Amino acid sequence: SGLLTQPTVNAAVQNVIRTVFEKYDRYDFVGKKLTIENFNNDIRLGYVPDGYYLSNGDYSHISVSLTYVDNNGNEIMLDYSIADGASSIYDNEHNLYGSFTIDGIEYYYYESLDNDFYDKLVWYKEGYAFSIFAHLPKEELVKIAENIK
């Protein structure tokens, strides 16, 4: 499990996963021990594009889903949860996939090939698995991700 924190090992494992699961990517996270007792359900987006506001939140004891909207009905969705021992699965059939690292954090980016599907940015940080879904350019998704508070 510790080897998966190394970018080259993680990339090799991800390539195998993409071969086995042709239409889905799966991420298994292991790291900082978070529990129900120390889970922070107050994480929010510190930056959203102009005109977006928090409109809905769904909370459980180990995950949070927040939806930000603008006056045109466009959405930005932030999901985060305890990552240790959890798995996340993402559709890759309707997206172009790429990964990149900024400040030691590996991000997984899915660019939608169809307006029926959202662009996605997925990453792991300090025991949390994060994902953002929106119809926004990659640069904007990264700016949102870098400003989580």
N, C-alpha and C positions, 0 to 999 in steps of 0.2 A: 504494500500500500504506500509506503514511504517513497518508493521509486516513482509513483505516479505524480509526485510533486515536481519531478524534473521534466522540463519542457520537452526534451527529446524523447524520453520514455513515454510521456503522455501523448505526444504526437503519434508515435508508433502504435500505441494501444488504440488511439482514436481511429487510425487508418484500418486496423483490424475490425473494430466495431462497425465502421461504415461499410466494410465488405460483408460482414455477417448480417447486419441489419440494414438492408439496402435502402429502406425508406425512413429510417429513424436513427437518431444518434442518442446514445445513452451516456450519462455522466454519473459516475459514482464518486462521492466526495468523502474524504477522510481528513480529519484535521482537529482543530481546536475543539475541545469537548464542550459543547453547549448542551444545556438541559432545559427542561421546562422552567426550572427555577431561575435560570439566568438568561433566558431568551428575551431579546429586546424587541418588543412589538411597537416601538416608537420611531423606528427608522422611516425617514421620509426622503423625498427628492428635494435636494437643496436648490436645484435649478430645473426649471421647465421652460420651454419656449413661451414667448409672450402669448397671453390669452388663455393659457391652460390653468385649471384649478382642480383641486382634489374634490371629487364628486362621490366616491364610494370607497368603502373599505370592508374587507372580509377578514376576520381574525379567528385564528384557532390558537391552541396552546403551543404549536410549533411552526406556524406559518402565517404570513400576512399577504393579502392581495389588495393593492391599491389601484384605483382607476382615476386618472386625471383626464378631463375633457376640456375642449374649447367650445365656443359658441356655434361652431359649424358641425359639432358632433364627432370631431376627430378625437381619438383616444390615445393615451399613453398608459400602459399597464405595467406596474412594478409588482413582481412576486418575489418573496424571499422566505426562506425557511431554514431550519436547522439542517446543516449539510451533512454532518457526520453520520455515516451509515445510511444516508438517503440516496436515492437515484432520481435523476431527471431524464425524461425522454422527449426529444424534439423531432418533429417532422422535418426531414431533409429533402423530400420529394419535390417540393415546390419552392426550393430556395437554393441559392448559391452559398457555399460554405467557405469560411475562412477563419483563421485564428491569428491573433497577434498578442504581443505582450507590451504593457505599459506599466512602468514602475513596479515590475516584478509580478504583476497580476496577469494571468493568461485569460484573454477574452475569446469567446467563440461567437462569431457573427454569422447570421443567416440573412441574406438579402433575398427578399421575396421576388419570385418570378411572376407573380400574379397578384393583382390588387385585392383578391379575396383573402390573402394571407398577409400577416404582419411581418415586418422585418424584426429580427430578434437579436438581442445581445445577452449572452449568458456568461457568468463568471462566479468564482468562489473567493470569498475573502473572510478571514477571521472567524471561520466556522459556519458561515452563512453561504447558502447557494442563492444567487440573485439572477433574475431575468427581467428584461425590459422588452415589451412588445409594442410596436408603433409603426405607423407609416411615416417614417422620418429617415433622413440620410444617416449613414453610418457615423459621420462626424458629430451629428447632433445626439445620437444615442450614446456615443462615448462621452460627450460633455455631460450628459445627464448622469451617466454611471459614475463619472469622476466626482460628482458633487452630491453623492448620497450622504445624508447626515442623520 
